[in-house]
Amino acid sequence: MDLNRLYSDHQILLIEAARAPSEVLRRVHTAAATHLAERIGRVQRTLGAAAAPTWETQAAPAQSSLALPGRGTLGYAS
C-alpha cells in the first residue's frame, strides 16, 4: 500500500476520533489510528526511513490501553 494513503487514512482516523460522539467510537478510531501508525513504522523501517522509530513509538504506548474490535475488518493487512 502507498505510504501517502496510510498517512492520509491515519490523519482521517485521528480527526474522526476527535469528533466522535461517544467514548466507544473515539476509542475505536484511536485504536485504528494506532494500528496504522504501527503499519507506517513497519513500511518505513523496510524502506530504511529515519522516521520509522517515531511512528513505532507513537503506536506502542496506546497498545495496552486500546482495543480495536473487528481489527481485521479495516481493510489493512497486519
HUPEUR-V457036 format. One record per residue. RES is the residue in one small letter. PHI is phi in whole degrees, 0 to 359 (NA if undefined). Layout:
res: <RES:RES>
phi: <PHI:PHI>
//
This chain:
res: <m:d:l:n:r:l:y:s:d:h:q:i:l:l:i:e:a:a:r:a:p:s:e:v:l:r:r:v:h:t:a:a:a:t:h:l:a:e:r:i:g:r:v:q:r:t:l:g:a:a:a:a:p:t:w:e:t:q:a:a:p:a:q:s:s:l:a:l:p:g:r:g:t:l:g:y:a:s>
phi: <NA:292:300:299:294:297:301:298:299:298:297:298:296:294:295:298:296:295:263:301:282:217:297:298:294:300:293:297:294:294:295:295:296:297:300:293:299:300:296:300:300:296:296:298:298:300:276:78:285:293:280:308:299:297:293:294:293:299:279:301:296:284:301:285:256:236:246:246:296:67:312:290:268:282:90:245:288:284>
//
